[in-house]
Amino acid sequence: MNSTLTAEIAAAAARLIVEEGLEYGAAKRRAARDLGAGRRSVSLPGNDEVEDEVRTYIGLFHADSQPAELAALRAIATRWMERLAAFRPHLTGAVWRGTATRLSDIHIELYGDDSKAPELALIDMRVDYEVSTVDRARGESASVLNVYVAGDAPQSRVRIAFTVLDYDDLRGALRGDARGRPQRGDVAALRALMAAP
């Protein structure tokens, strides 16, 4: 019963991710609550299981529109990675994994020795941004520089979340996920993804 409920939560979370643009954690918690599992002890699905459901959902309901939306987001990511090349940018998240839709944010990690340098670079470019933080492993946090840019559709905006990390974090970031797939890539790796059939 519990594994069936976990699978139902994964499917419901996938729908929330694709249709509402929720992040994985928020989507899993809301799906569990919507399915009445919020007060019970239930195992939430892993991100890999949810990602499999996202791919299935996209294949069923958005196969005609999602590839173009993904291509547009990857083009935006490429431009910004080129602009901020001095900070060794690496794309991660749904845009990197190929599961992004028009509602997805673009997540780019910036690596360097000076955590304020990316902010100064955005100021020099006259780019408006908002600062937030994200919790990381071992109780640490990192600054996130949120930039909003025009999307493909009229009156649409795309959020680019630039997470500012220490250069030493880059080594560990290049490890694969549980399935051996890269979790992020630099602009050359992104271009290779975009060129692949």
C-alpha positions in Angstrom: 0.0 0.0 0.0 2.8 2.4 1.0 4.7 1.9 -2.3 1.4 2.4 -4.3 0.9 5.7 -2.4 4.5 6.7 -3.0 4.0 6.1 -6.8 0.8 8.1 -6.7 2.6 11.0 -5.0 5.3 10.8 -7.7 2.7 11.1 -10.5 0.8 13.9 -8.8 4.1 15.8 -8.1 5.1 15.4 -11.7 1.8 17.1 -12.8 2.4 20.0 -10.4 6.0 20.4 -11.7 4.9 20.5 -15.3 1.6 22.4 -15.0 2.5 24.8 -12.2 6.3 25.1 -12.3 6.8 23.9 -8.7 10.2 22.7 -7.6 10.6 19.0 -6.8 10.5 19.3 -3.0 7.4 21.6 -2.9 5.6 19.4 -5.5 6.2 16.2 -3.5 5.0 17.8 -0.2 1.9 19.3 -1.9 1.1 16.0 -3.7 1.3 14.1 -0.5 -1.0 16.6 1.2 -3.5 16.6 -1.7 -3.6 12.8 -1.6 -4.3 12.8 2.1 -0.9 11.5 3.1 0.2 14.7 4.8 -0.6 13.5 8.3 0.4 9.9 7.8 3.9 8.5 7.8 4.6 7.9 4.2 7.8 7.7 2.2 8.0 10.5 -0.3 9.3 9.4 -3.7 12.9 10.1 -4.6 13.8 12.8 -7.2 14.7 10.1 -9.8 11.2 8.5 -9.5 9.6 12.0 -9.8 11.8 12.8 -12.8 10.7 9.6 -14.5 7.1 10.6 -14.0 7.8 14.1 -15.3 9.2 12.7 -18.5 6.1 10.4 -18.8 3.8 13.3 -18.2 5.5 15.5 -20.7 5.5 12.7 -23.3 1.7 12.3 -22.8 0.5 15.8 -22.5 3.2 18.2 -23.9 5.2 16.3 -26.5 4.3 18.8 -29.1 5.2 22.0 -27.2 7.9 21.0 -24.6 10.9 20.6 -27.0 10.5 24.1 -28.3 10.1 25.5 -24.8 13.2 23.6 -23.6 15.2 24.9 -26.6 14.2 28.5 -25.8 15.3 28.1 -22.2 18.6 26.5 -23.2 19.2 29.4 -25.6 18.6 31.9 -22.8 20.9 29.9 -20.5 23.6 29.8 -23.1 23.6 33.6 -23.5 23.9 34.2 -19.8 26.6 31.6 -19.3 28.6 33.3 -22.0 28.0 36.7 -20.4 29.2 35.4 -17.0 31.9 33.1 -18.3 34.5 34.4 -15.8 32.6 32.6 -13.1 32.8 29.1 -14.6 29.0 28.8 -15.0 27.3 25.4 -14.9 23.7 24.8 -15.8 21.8 22.4 -13.6 18.1 21.5 -12.9 15.3 20.8 -15.3 16.8 22.9 -18.2 20.0 20.8 -18.0 18.1 17.5 -17.6 15.8 18.2 -20.5 12.5 18.2 -18.5 11.9 22.0 -18.4 8.8 23.6 -19.7 7.9 27.3 -20.2 7.2 27.5 -16.4 10.6 26.3 -15.3 13.3 28.4 -13.9 16.9 28.3 -15.2 19.4 27.3 -12.6 23.0 28.3 -13.2 25.8 27.8 -10.6 28.6 30.3 -10.6 32.0 29.4 -9.1 34.7 31.7 -7.9 37.0 32.9 -5.1 35.0 36.1 -4.4 31.3 35.6 -3.6 30.6 39.3 -4.3 32.2 39.3 -7.8 29.1 38.0 -9.6 27.0 40.7 -8.0 29.4 43.4 -9.1 29.4 41.9 -12.6 25.6 42.2 -12.8 25.8 45.8 -11.5 28.4 46.6 -14.2 26.1 45.1 -16.8 23.2 47.2 -15.4 21.2 44.1 -14.7 18.5 44.2 -12.0 18.6 41.3 -9.7 17.2 40.2 -6.3 19.2 38.3 -3.7 17.9 35.3 -1.9 19.6 32.3 -0.2 19.4 28.6 -0.5 20.2 26.0 2.1 23.0 23.6 1.2 24.5 20.5 2.7 26.1 20.6 6.1 24.0 23.5 7.3 25.6 26.0 4.9 23.8 28.4 2.7 24.6 30.1 -0.6 23.5 33.4 -2.2 21.2 33.2 -5.2 21.1 36.1 -7.6 17.7 36.1 -9.3 17.4 37.7 -12.7 14.2 38.0 -14.6 14.4 38.1 -18.4 11.9 38.1 -21.3 10.7 34.7 -22.3 9.7 33.4 -25.7 6.0 34.1 -25.4 4.6 37.7 -25.3 4.6 39.1 -21.7 6.4 36.1 -20.3 9.3 36.3 -17.9 11.9 33.6 -17.0 13.7 33.5 -13.7 17.4 32.7 -13.9 18.7 31.7 -10.5 22.4 32.2 -10.3 23.7 30.3 -7.2 27.1 31.7 -6.1 29.5 29.0 -4.9 33.1 28.7 -3.9 35.5 27.5 -6.6 36.4 24.5 -4.4 32.8 23.3 -4.7 33.2 22.7 -8.4 35.2 19.5 -8.0 32.4 17.7 -6.1 29.7 19.2 -8.3 31.0 17.3 -11.4 30.1 13.9 -10.0 27.3 12.0 -11.6 23.9 11.3 -10.0 22.7 7.9 -8.7 22.3 6.8 -12.3 25.7 8.0 -13.4 24.4 11.0 -15.4 26.1 14.4 -15.0 24.1 16.7 -12.8 25.3 19.9 -14.4 27.3 21.1 -17.4 29.3 24.0 -18.6 28.5 26.0 -21.8 30.4 23.5 -24.0 28.4 20.6 -22.6 25.2 22.6 -23.0 25.9 23.3 -26.6 26.6 19.6 -27.2 23.2 18.8 -25.7 21.5 21.3 -27.9 23.2 20.0 -31.0 22.3 16.3 -30.2 19.4 14.9 -32.2 
